[in-house]
Amino acid sequence: MVFKVLVVDDSTFYRRRVREILDGDRELEVVGEARNGRDALDKAEALKPDVITMDVEMPVMDGISAVKAIMDKRPTPILMFSSLTHHGAQATLDALEAGALDFLPKKFEDIAQDRKDASRLLCTKVRLIARRGLGLKRPSFRSVETRKLPDNAPKQAFFKTSGLLSGHKDAAKQPTVSSVRATGKQYKCLAIGASTGGPVALQKVLSPLPGDFPYPILLVQHMPGTFTTAFAQRLDSNCKIRVKEAEQGDILKPGHAYLAPGGKQMLIESIGSNKRISIVDASQADKVNYKPSVDLTFSSLARAYGGDVLGVILTGMGADGREGCRLLKDKGATIWAQDQDSCVVYGMPQAVAAANISSKNINIDDMSSCVQTEMR
């Protein structure tokens, strides 16, 4: 199957560059270009693309407004291009809230040092989010607790995966549970790893948690360094628990969530009776593809907490987290995975499910209540 792509950017040069890369992939075909958000809205209706790449800052209508309009009129998977600045981070989070599925830095040299690697990643991301079906309203940062809308409310898109993925393309679909019975196991920490689709999924899990949640929470979301500060601030403003970007020397406290900083690795170490965060440069850590890495953080948790951890793997591309979860499970920890139907990309959760590491597969709408029941 060949997926039709609409490229939206006010720069003729950039549109041409993206078109050349995408047209070089046999599964992708650029069927049109748009020079601003208004043009994108018209061409999305006329060309009916399977996926759209969208710039944030454009004249006439900006990318965020265009995403909202497209989601209201003709919901389509959208990949945002954004600058690696604080303003760019805020705008990208706004776009994800509006309904975009994923993002990439606009400067290809910020994606990868090698141009071929950057082009390959762009094509992979576009193919992944193109494999979407239309479903229910996509949850946003401000409306994550809304389960049903009035009949006259505007509907946005929540895209269900068609099942790709990550070396487990033919794996059988795992059964989903909507509730759990508390096992009575004792815990000391909740740890969550996520990638593509993670910002909205994390908000879904964290926002219902009470402010007096009795355990510290470790969060690893694949994001650039300039994005994690803004993301932690946004989570903190929308949650009852406290959320911060993790810093060197932070002592883990109940009711606090610590987000691994982008471009670095977050490790947990024991200091007497306390657990402390150590932030190391990626070059100092083991050679891994992700910065931050779920595997590295979860592996350090296995050393610090043993089996007293509930580990949760949410939507994301690849298999990061599988080996860290394996180490945790070997220590007696409990591992859960987000189910296939509610993932933006069923890669990371499928990796732990296919390896028989996760014990339950849970829809993202039910994950927070299940966590609270199990860790009560």
Order of alpha helices (4+ residues) and beta strands (2+ residues): beta-alpha-beta-alpha-beta-alpha-beta-alpha-beta-alpha-beta-beta-beta-alpha-beta-alpha-beta-beta-beta-beta-alpha-beta-alpha-beta-alpha-beta-alpha
